[in-house]
Amino acid sequence: MTMVSNPAESAIMSDQPKQNQAWSNWAQNFTSNPALTFYPDSESRVADAVRVALRENLTLRTAGSSLSFSPLVTTQGVLLHLDNLTGITSIDEEKQRVRVLAGTTVKDLAAELWTRGWSLRNQGIIWEQAIAGALNTSTHGTGRGLRGFSSMLTWVRLVDGRGEIIEIGEDDPRLHAVQTGLGLMGVFLEVELEVVPRFFLEETFQFPHWDVAAKAWENEVATNRNHGLMWLKSDTSAQEYSLPSPDGESMANRTVYFQANEIDPIPENDWSDRIGARRGPAYRVLSAPIGEGAKLFYELEYAVPYEVILEATALVQRQSELHPEQNHPMFMRVIEADDSWMSPFYERESATISVAGMPGTDYWPFLRAVHETLMPFKARAHWGKLHLMTREDLQRAYPKFDEYVALRREQDPNGLFLNDYLRPLFA
């Protein structure tokens, strides 16, 4: 058991660090037993925890909402939870910027923004994510001309690998590395994000057959603010994600359209949270809770150049048919290019393909087949999900990879923020 060599130092924190407290992500595919787990309630106590890790020669990782499918958070050293660092700290209405503490969830941020007349431009499906985690993994929604979360970041206050609190703003070229930082550039304390005046959306679901959806893909992307679709392999695929589907109809080789478009403001009594027909504040239409009792799954997602999405999708569908035990829907979304160095969308309009492994099966052969299918399309990984990319793959796929690694070493000269998963990729 690793012990803090100077208990008096840890005693200055509002709560004692927990020793050997087990951690697991939501999907339960990764667990670890950190030597020390901290729940700091101020930026100075975050810095204290980082210094403890440095002194004890322990690695340190930060948990947001633990929703990532990848082993980003696993550590046998120090684990930080930022649940006590939440809330909006300021809004600059002229610049359309909000500053918010890093442990705030997407849901809580979006809801408070709404009451103040603002919205996030776009969101992913799950709103329990912590803002810091969504940024560090380049979480995204869907829609032509709409970027992922990382691109919203214009300033950050963080604790670097020396235990020092620093600020990085939009005039600092390091910002483009930190935007999708993977927790390697430091522990986020407070971030500044671009926001827009609040707006209303209305959602529609449709269920066309795959052949119809493929032919209509370009038109649907062009004519809807948000357009994504799930391909259903079998009659029971929709059940894996509890998706609605027409009664009494075969859903094999069908799709579910996820579409949302702006509407005029409507009174609260006209808002609806019924999945497939939601309408009201944008944040309530774009995202939703995971849901109590939701089925577990293990997801892999790669981004490919937008222009090859249909060709790549057809090949992934073939792999899905060759692995009949893998029954989850395949999800397709579109994202605008950004300038975040390690974003899957760096300088490239992209479309994503995500597949999932079925719990209780040996799903790795399927995920490996999907990986091998997509790599010739210059695929890039979603960092919050499973992937099989090597360091050499990353160097080929991400033009700024070497600059990113050089800056990581500068920000964290002792490799404090590396774990067994990240070390072979970024050391």
Stockholm file with secondary structure:
# STOCKHOLM 1.0

chainA/1-427         MTMVSNPAESAIMSDQPKQNQAWSNWAQNFTSNPALTFYPDSESRVADAVRVALRENLTLRTAGSSLSFSPLVTTQGVLLHLDNLTGITSIDEEKQRVRVLAGTTVKDLAAELWTRGWSLRNQGIIWEQAIAGALNTSTHGTGRGLRGFSSMLTWVRLVDGRGEIIEIGEDDPRLHAVQTGLGLMGVFLEVELEVVPRFFLEETFQFPHWDVAAKAWENEVATNRNHGLMWLKSDTSAQEYSLPSPDGESMANRTVYFQANEIDPIPENDWSDRIGARRGPAYRVLSAPIGEGAKLFYELEYAVPYEVILEATALVQRQSELHPEQNHPMFMRVIEADDSWMSPFYERESATISVAGMPGTDYWPFLRAVHETLMPFKARAHWGKLHLMTREDLQRAYPKFDEYVALRREQDPNGLFLNDYLRPLFA
#=GR chainA/1-427 SS CCCCSCHHHHTTSSSCCEESCCEECTTSSCEECCSEEECCSSHHHHHHHHHHHHHTTCCEEEESSSCCSSSSSCCSSEEEECTTSCSEEEEETTTTEEEEETTCBHHHHHHHHHHTTEECSCCCSBCCSBHHHHHHTTCCCCCTTCCCGGGGEEEEEEECTTSCEEEEETTSTTHHHHTTCTTCSCEEEEEEEECEECCEEEEEEECCBHHHHHHHHHHHHHHCSEEEEEEECSTTHHHHTTCCCCTTCCCTTEEEEEEEEEECCCCGGGCBCCTTSCEEEHHHHHCBCCCTTCCCCEEEEEEEEGGGHHHHHHHHHHHHHHCTTCCCCEEEEEECCBCCTTSTTBTSCEEEEEEEECTTSCCHHHHHHHHHHHGGGTCEECTTSBCCCCHHHHHHHCTTHHHHHHHHHHHCTTCTTCCTTTHHHHC
#=GC SS_cons         CCCCSCHHHHTTSSSCCEESCCEECTTSSCEECCSEEECCSSHHHHHHHHHHHHHTTCCEEEESSSCCSSSSSCCSSEEEECTTSCSEEEEETTTTEEEEETTCBHHHHHHHHHHTTEECSCCCSBCCSBHHHHHHTTCCCCCTTCCCGGGGEEEEEEECTTSCEEEEETTSTTHHHHTTCTTCSCEEEEEEEECEECCEEEEEEECCBHHHHHHHHHHHHHHCSEEEEEEECSTTHHHHTTCCCCTTCCCTTEEEEEEEEEECCCCGGGCBCCTTSCEEEHHHHHCBCCCTTCCCCEEEEEEEEGGGHHHHHHHHHHHHHHCTTCCCCEEEEEECCBCCTTSTTBTSCEEEEEEEECTTSCCHHHHHHHHHHHGGGTCEECTTSBCCCCHHHHHHHCTTHHHHHHHHHHHCTTCTTCCTTTHHHHC
//
